[in-house]
Amino acid sequence: MKRQKTKMQKTNEDEKTKLTSKTSPHLPWEILRLIFLRATVPTIFVVPDCRPQGAWNLNTKMKLQLVSVCKDWYEASISLLYEDIAIYSLKQFGALMSTLDKKSSLAAQVVSLRVATHIPVTHLPLFQRLVDTVSRNVCLNLRRFSFEESFLVMDEGNPFVRPTNIKDPPCITLTTLTHLEIHSTLSIPLYQVLMSMPLFAGRLESLIILTKEPEHCWLVPTKPSQPLQFPLLRVFQYQLEYLNLQFITAYWAFPVLDTLASFVSPGLAISTQDEEYHVVFLKAHGKRLKTLLLEWPKPASDTTSAQEAIDTLSHLRHLIIPPFLDVSASQVHWLDCFLKDDVPTERLVLFSDHDRHTRFPNLQSYRFLDSDLVRKLPLLPTLLPPTTEECRFTFPGVDIRCDTSALWGSSGLVWDKEGLDYSSVALIGK
């Protein structure tokens, strides 16, 4: 019995050795990454938010779980965790820079950096030094920078203190950028953004400049000696007061611009000048436009000037407008409409099939979009393939079919975890 027991133990040990010595099967890195992309929400859909149950942090927790499963999963998913980083305070920024400086392999994964906090005026030079150090010496593959001031996460200092003298503001240098998104806020005046633009205009492929309050628009840069060239810029999204738009129209050049989103600043009193300079910009820089999102100020406005501008856009194929905008365009193949608040039903001229086909005789597709979707997603025209019948985005495995508010974790969401339901994100081919 003893010999038999010893023999059985040896046999079991031999079997265990055989099992552990076998190479465990694993999927290629590229396939694993595609699977992880299906399991997580693309960061373009979520706004950085420090709340534990915010959509951004829930998505980050999912990535952390994927990273911690095993070595193979770590290698495939670590780039998802580090490729888009959000900063909530200057202290966090300094700690992050220290970590990335010591681990160059992680620093190489960083592609996008979002700043989602208020930077006090007294700390602005420190913030600029950190950004410059990260982009020049640490994150050498940084391509996208976004400044989105969040009042959910206040840094120390009075957020309402304005700089008293910004005639010569320090510039933000981001040497490798191809995509820039700046929400002109209390921390970074629009004037400073415009003054910094020559440092990286030659490499930019997409640019977003948004102003939210009238106070951010009061100062216009001095006239340059020659126009500032954006030789690679194909996508431009702006929300500007007419004085700054007038400056950009006159002194910036966009030779290959093919996608434009033009928004009206909600904090400003809309005047005839605002409408006029939207149209002037289109006429000056829209010759190559294929996709145009045009938010017209109000239904009662005269649309004659808008019609004149659209008539000059011979390459235009995809048009995104409010349904009250009474325009015609025989060159347009794909039409998307979004409804603004408090618009009388009788002004929705494009709701009628007959009116649509009369104004757009070569129309192939028509869709009605959620106004929140249009307002909150950056670079929206590039995210909406015009040939599909529903709002299917070009990211792997993501299809928005229901309420989109659960995706970006904005202040409109309820604060408890039950209010964040990701069931509205359906997997294509599920």
Secondary structure, 3 states (H helix, E strand, C coil): CHHHHHHHHHHHHHHHHHHHHCCCCCCCHHHHHHHHHHHCCCHHHCCCCCCCCCHHHHHHHHHHHHHCCCHHHHHHHHHHHHCEEEECCHHHHHHHHHHHHHCHHHHCCCCEEEECCCCCHHHHHHHHHHHHHHHHHHCCCCCEEEECCCCCCCCCCCCCCCCCCCCCCCCCCCCCCCEEEEEECCCCCHHHHHHHHHHCCCCCCEEEEEECCHHHHCCCCCCCCCCEECCCCCEEEEECCHHHHHHHHHHEECCCCCEEEEECCCCCCCCHHHHHHHHHHHHHHCCCCCEEEECCCCCCCCCHHHHHHHHCCCCCCEEEECCCCCCCCCCCCEEEEECCCCCCHHHCHHHCHHHHHHHCCCCCEEEEECHHHHHHCCCHHHHCCCCCCCCECCCCCCEECCCCHHHHCCCCCCCCHHHCCHHHEECCCC
